[in-house]
Amino acid sequence: MSDRLTSRMLASALIRRAGQEGGFATIVRKGDEVAGTILLICLERGIETGLFERIPDYAGGYRLVPCGPTGSESQTERTQYIERRTKSDPDIWLIELNIPQPERFAAETIC
């Protein structure tokens, strides 16, 4: 068996830790329990700061990278991007994270 944490375990850890730190996280869409890609909708005080994807890096770990439309683009474009991603990869997880410095917080928790 692999020593890698499953996507479900990472999503659960992110939600639990966000709550402990006074923030909020919720699963918008569940993906593959074991190896689904994780996309994060990051918000700070309810204002979207970006969409990030957890990807493997060359050092054998993981990192978060910005993906999709930027915060300055419309909500419709972000929704269309997410729909395209879920259509091409039905195993994808979509998690909304609302906490101070969400990108840093997520990187510390799931990377």
C-alpha positions, 0 to 999 in steps of 0.5 A: 500500500502507498504511504501517500495520503488520499484526497479524501484524507487531505480534504478532511484535514483541510476542513478540520484545521480551517475550523480549528483556526476560526475559518471555514472550508467546505467540499463543493464537489467530491472527487475520487476518494484516493487520487482525485485532483484538488482544486481550491476556491480561496477566499479571505473574509468572503472575497475571492483571492484565487483558484488553486490546484494541488500538483506534484512537484519535481522534488517528490512533494506537492505545491499549489499553483494558480489556475483558471481565471484570475480574481479580476475576471468574471464569476461566469468565467470561473464557473465555466472553467470549473465546469470544463475541468470537471467534465474532462476530469470527473475525479476532481475535488472542489473545496472552498476555503475561507480563512486569512491567507488561504493559499499559505494555509492550504499549502501548509496543510495539504502540500 
